[in-house]
C-alpha cells in the first residue's frame, strides 16, 4: 500500500517476500486517498504545520483498507507489531495496530530478526530478503524518517521491564544508559491505552501483553 514516501527497496522487498512464500500479492496505492484526506482536512488544520497527524493518517488509511478486505473476503487481518513496538507505543492506533490477532506481539524486535534468520537457515534459502535485516528500520511516513531507537539496547531493556520486572535503578545498575531507561519507561507508561485496544497477543513468554498485563491509564500514575 505505497504512498509518496514508500521507498523502492520496501516495495521490492515486499514483492520478493510474497513470491518466496508463494502467497498472493496485491498492490493498492494509497496516494490518491491520502491526498483527498489532506485536502478535506485543510480547513480544519489551517495554520498548523504538518506533523504526526498526517504521518499517522497514512497508517490509518492502510488499516481501513485491510479491514475492508477482511470484511469482503472473510480473512483475518494479522497485526504486525512486535513486543518492543507495543511496549514503546511505536505503532499507530487504528492503523498498523488494526487486526484480529497479534502474531508476534510477544516477540521482541531482536527476536524477530533472529527468528527470521533461523527460518532462512532452516529452509536452506533466502525466503526473507537479506535487505530486511540490514536496512535501517523506518515507518516511511515522512522523508528521511527512521525509527528513533537503538533496538539492540531498548529491545532487551523492554524485556527486563516487562518480563523480569526490573526497576529503574536495577536497569541502570545492569548497564543500560540512563536516558534510554527513562525514555523507555515513559513510553511504556504512556502507551498503555494503545495496548488495551490492541488485538489479542499469542503468548510465548512468561509475561505477554493482554490479560496478564495491566497498568493504570490515568495520566499522573507513578510508581
C-alpha positions in Angstrom: 0.0 0.0 0.0 2.6 2.5 -1.2 2.4 6.3 -0.6 4.7 9.1 -1.8 7.1 8.2 1.0 7.4 4.4 0.2 10.9 3.5 -0.8 11.8 1.4 -3.8 13.5 -1.2 -1.6 10.4 -1.6 0.6 8.3 -2.3 -2.5 10.8 -4.8 -3.9 11.4 -6.5 -0.6 7.6 -7.0 -0.1 7.2 -8.4 -3.6 10.2 -10.7 -3.2 8.9 -11.9 0.2 5.5 -12.7 -1.2 7.0 -14.5 -4.2 9.3 -16.5 -1.9 6.4 -17.5 0.3 4.1 -18.3 -2.6 1.3 -16.1 -1.4 -1.0 -13.7 -3.2 0.5 -10.2 -3.6 -1.6 -7.1 -4.2 -0.6 -3.5 -4.7 -3.1 -0.9 -3.5 -1.7 2.6 -3.7 -3.0 5.0 -1.0 -1.6 8.2 -2.5 -4.9 9.5 -4.0 -6.8 8.6 -0.8 -4.1 10.4 1.2 -4.3 13.5 -1.0 -8.1 13.6 -0.6 -7.9 13.3 3.1 -5.3 16.1 3.2 -7.4 18.4 1.1 -10.6 17.8 3.1 -8.8 18.4 6.4 -7.1 21.7 5.2 -9.8 24.0 6.5 -9.6 22.4 10.0 -5.8 22.2 10.1 -5.4 25.9 9.0 -2.3 27.5 10.4 -1.0 24.1 11.7 2.3 22.7 10.3 2.5 19.1 9.0 3.2 16.7 11.9 2.5 13.3 13.2 -1.2 13.7 12.3 -0.5 13.5 8.6 2.0 10.7 9.2 -0.4 8.5 11.1 -3.2 9.2 8.6 -1.3 7.1 6.1 -1.2 4.2 8.5 -4.9 4.5 9.3 -5.8 4.5 5.6 -3.9 1.3 5.3 -5.6 -0.1 8.3 -9.0 0.7 6.8 -8.1 -1.0 3.5 -7.1 -4.1 5.3 -10.2 -4.3 7.4 -12.4 -3.7 4.3 -10.7 -6.6 2.5 -11.3 -8.6 5.7 -15.0 -7.8 5.6 -15.3 -8.6 1.9 -13.4 -11.9 1.8 -13.7 -13.1 5.4 -10.0 -13.2 6.0 -8.4 -12.4 9.4 -6.1 -9.4 9.5 -2.8 -10.1 11.3 -1.4 -7.1 13.2 2.3 -6.6 12.6 3.6 -5.0 15.8 6.2 -6.8 17.9 6.6 -6.7 21.6 9.1 -4.0 21.7 7.0 -1.7 19.5 3.8 -2.4 21.6 5.7 -1.7 24.7 7.1 1.7 23.5 3.8 2.6 21.7 5.7 2.8 18.4 2.6 1.8 16.4 -0.5 3.7 15.1 -3.8 3.0 16.8 -6.4 2.2 14.2 -3.5 1.9 11.7 -0.9 -0.8 11.7 -2.4 -1.9 15.0 -5.7 -2.9 13.2 -6.4 -6.6 13.0 -7.8 -9.6 14.8 -4.6 -11.2 16.1 -1.1 -10.0 17.1 1.0 -12.9 15.8 4.4 -11.5 17.0 3.1 -9.3 19.8 5.1 -11.4 22.4 8.2 -11.5 20.3 10.8 -8.7 20.8 12.3 -6.8 17.9 15.7 -8.5 18.1 13.9 -11.9 18.4 12.0 -11.1 15.1 15.4 -10.8 13.4 16.7 -13.9 15.0 13.6 -16.0 14.1 13.7 -14.7 10.5 17.4 -15.6 10.1 16.7 -19.0 11.7 13.9 -19.7 9.2 16.1 -18.9 6.3 18.7 -21.2 7.6 16.2 -24.0 8.3 14.7 -24.0 4.8 18.2 -23.5 3.2 17.4 -20.5 1.1 16.7 -16.7 1.4 12.9 -16.6 1.9 13.1 -13.5 3.9 15.2 -11.0 1.9 18.6 -10.2 3.3 17.8 -6.5 2.9 15.1 -6.8 5.7 17.9 -7.5 8.1 20.4 -4.9 7.0 18.4 -1.7 6.2 17.6 0.8 8.9 14.0 0.3 10.3 11.6 3.0 9.1 7.9 3.6 9.1 8.3 5.7 5.9 5.6 8.2 6.8 7.8 11.2 6.1 11.0 12.0 4.2 14.2 10.5 5.7 12.3 9.0 8.7 14.0 6.3 10.7 13.0 4.5 13.9 14.2 6.6 16.9 15.6 3.7 18.8 18.7 1.6 19.1 16.9 -1.8 19.2 20.0 -3.6 20.4 19.5 -1.6 23.7 15.8 -1.0 24.0 14.6 -4.4 23.0 16.3 -6.3 25.9 15.6 -3.3 28.1 11.9 -3.7 27.5 12.1 -7.4 28.2 13.8 -6.7 31.5 11.0 -4.3 32.5 8.0 -6.4 31.3 9.2 -9.9 31.9 11.7 -9.5 34.7 10.1 -6.6 36.4 13.4 -4.7 36.9 13.1 -1.3 38.5 14.7 1.9 37.0 17.6 1.6 39.4 18.2 -2.0 38.7 18.1 -1.3 34.9 20.8 1.4 35.3 22.9 -0.8 37.6 22.7 -3.5 34.9 24.4 -1.1 32.5 21.5 0.4 30.4 22.0 4.1 29.6 20.0 6.3 31.9 18.5 8.2 29.0 17.3 5.0 27.4 15.9 3.7 30.6 13.9 6.9 31.4 12.6 7.2 27.8 11.5 3.6 27.6 9.7 3.7 31.0 8.0 6.9 30.0 6.9 5.4 26.7 5.8 2.2 28.3 3.5 4.0 30.7 2.1 6.3 28.1 1.2 3.6 25.6 -1.0 1.5 27.9 -4.1 3.0 26.3 -3.0 1.6 23.0 -2.2 -1.8 24.3 -5.7 -2.1 25.9 -7.1 -1.7 22.3 -4.7 -4.0 20.6 -5.6 -7.3 19.0 -5.1 -10.5 21.2 -1.5 -11.5 21.5 -0.2 -15.1 21.1 1.6 -15.7 24.4 5.0 -17.3 24.3 6.9 -15.7 27.2 6.1 -15.6 30.9 4.6 -12.1 30.6 2.7 -11.2 27.4 0.7 -8.0 26.9 -3.0 -8.6 27.3 -4.9 -10.3 30.1 -1.6 -10.9 32.1 -0.6 -7.3 31.9 -2.4 -4.2 33.3 -1.2 -0.7 34.1 -3.3 2.3 35.2 -4.4 4.5 32.4 -4.6 7.7 34.4 -2.1 10.4 33.3 -0.5 11.0 36.7 0.2 7.4 37.7 3.7 6.8 39.0 5.3 4.0 40.9 
